[in-house]
Amino acid sequence: MGNHSFVLVYSICDRASFNILPLKIQFIKAAKEGQSQEKVPIVIVGNKRDLHHQRVVSSEEGRLLALSLDCGFYEVSAAEAYHGALMVFHGLAKRIPDTKLALKKGTGIRGIVKTMSAVFARKRTDSL
């Protein structure tokens, strides 16, 4: 079975996107950890931090959920800065058992982050 890691993104302005996370994480863990004893690296990301005036999910709620489900946690504004997305992927890399290998490919991670940032930014401008 190949190595899998997951970044689950919710909007701090959308309670429903946050509420569905425990179910998604349970599903991932059941599917991936069922066959092996190895923990699946999962990071929860609260996006749209720049829209704090529309916030409905507190940072504390996100942090507590991540803690209770043994996941990493970040809050970012992908639309504002690509630095936040870079932190997420470095955090995820640290949760992968063979971390040294993942971090050696730092340039690869940067490429992924640029792509992800573009996707997040696009989602924000295209959303209805």
N, C-alpha and C positions, 0 to 999 in steps of 0.2 A: 504494500500500500504506500502511495507517494506521500510526501510531506505536504500538509496543507496548513495554511494559517488564514485567519479571517479578520477583516476590519468591518465592523458593523456600524454604520453611520445613521444617526437620527438627527432631527432638527430640534434645537432647543425651543423653537416656536410651535412645535407640533407634538402634542401629548401622545397622540396615537402612534406616531413613529417610535416613541420611547417605550410605550406600554407593550409593544409587540416583541421587544428585545429578549426578555426572559424565555419566551417560547422558542424563538429562533436559536438562541444559545443552547437550550436543552436539546433541540433537534440536532444541531451540529455535534454536540458532545455525544449524544446517543449514537449518531451515525459514524463518527470518527473514532471515538474512544472505545466503542463497543468491541472492536477487534483487537485493540492493543491497550496496554496500560499507560501509554504515553499521553501526556496532556496536550490538547490542541491549543496552540497559541491563538488567543482571541483578544482583540482590542476594540473597545467601545469608544466611538467618537461622537461627541456632541458638536454639530456643525451650526453655522450661522451665529457665532458668538457676537458678530458685529451688530446683529439685530436685537441687542439686549433689551430694548424697550418693548419688544414683542415676546420676550421670554416667558414660557409657561413651565419649563422644566429647569429646576435649579441645578447648579453645579454639584451641590451636595447630594442630590438624588442620584445623579449620574455616577458620582464617585462611590456612593454606598452600593448601588446596583453592581457595579464592576467588582467591588470588594467581595460582595456576597456570592458572585458567580466566578470568582478567581480569574478576572480579566484585567487587562490594562485599561486605563481611562485617560482620555484627552478631551479638551474642549478647544475647538479651533474656529477660525473664520477662513475657510478655504478661498472665499471670494477676495479677501483682503490680502492675504499673504501666503506664500508657498512654504514659509518657514514652519508654520503649524503642521502642514502635511508631512514635512520632512521629519519632524519630531515623532509623529505617529508611526511612520515606517521604521524609524530607528528603534522606537519602543517595541514594535512588533518583532523586529529582528532580534532584540534581546530576549524575547520570550521563546524563540525558536531554539531547540536544543543545541544545534551546531551553529552558535552565534558567530563565532570567529569567521566562519565561511561566509555567512550572510553579510557581515560588516565589511569584509574584504572587498565585496562587490558594491561598495559605496556608490560608485558612479552609476551602477545599474539601478540602485534605489533612487538616486536623484532623478533619473530618467522616468521612473515609474511615478514619482511624486509630481513631476511637471505634468504628466498626462492626467493624473488624478485631479490635480488642481484645476486643470482646464475643464475637466468633466464637471467638477463641483461648481465652478464659476458659470459654466454653460447652463447647468440645471437651474441655477438661481435666476438667470436672466430669461430663460425659456419657460419658467414655471407659470402656470395659468393663474 
